Amino acid sequence: MLRSLGLAGMMGLVLLSAPASALDVVNDDLGGVVESYMARLARAEARGEQVRISAVECDSSCTLFLAARRSCVSPEAVFGFHAPWAGAATGGVVDPEMVAIFSRSYKPALRRLFLAHIRNTGGAVPGPLLKLTGLQLASLGYRLCGEVGSQQTAANRVRPAVANNRAGRINPSVQASSPESPLARWLGLR
């Protein structure tokens, strides 16, 4: 009897200490229809779920998950940002309303970088992706998964000199960490 009461008490503690449900991005997600991502985000927010983005590729509409109040990113995750467009899947014209929705979803430092990327690509759709790692996003104010209860970012961590994207090419966004880079001046790193 005492043993079953102890087991029941232990189970109760485990259940009470279990984290709330979460929206976990655990597979590469190259994006898709914006409205479906916004609906998933709204459901997660309404339930108070944490949004955890694992060490995956999260491109395009997937980056909207960064807007969650309780989001966190894996340092190894790779995010791809581009100008949203209206038209066919293979091209169209930049959609200013969608640009506004995406930019409002990002923290100020990422918003500036995102808008500068769109300007620098001259409205090409589907333009090149601006690739950033989770560690780079942490330096822009996003929380790394595993930093429970902490708003600490990776700004004081050593950034890799070269960050490779999934195809193994050098990521041009890393140039922002170079003091000679115009992006570094723009981001206030210089």
LINURMO-V695714 format. One record per run of one state. SS is the DSSP state (@ for helix, = for strand, . for the rest). FROM is the first residue (numbers start at 1). TO is the last residue. If there is no record, write none. Layout:
# LINURMO-V695714
ss->{SS;SS}
from->{FROM;FROM}
to->{TO;TO}
This chain:
# LINURMO-V695714
ss->{.;@;.;=;.;=;.;@;.;=;.;=;@;.;=;.;=;.;=;.;=;.;@;.;@;.;=;@;.;=;.;=;.;=;.;@;.;@;.}
from->{1;2;18;22;26;29;30;34;48;50;54;57;60;68;71;74;78;82;85;89;91;95;96;106;108;121;130;134;139;144;145;164;165;170;171;172;178;182;188}
to->{1;17;21;25;28;29;33;47;49;53;56;59;67;70;73;77;81;84;88;90;94;95;105;107;120;129;133;138;143;144;163;164;169;170;171;177;181;187;190}
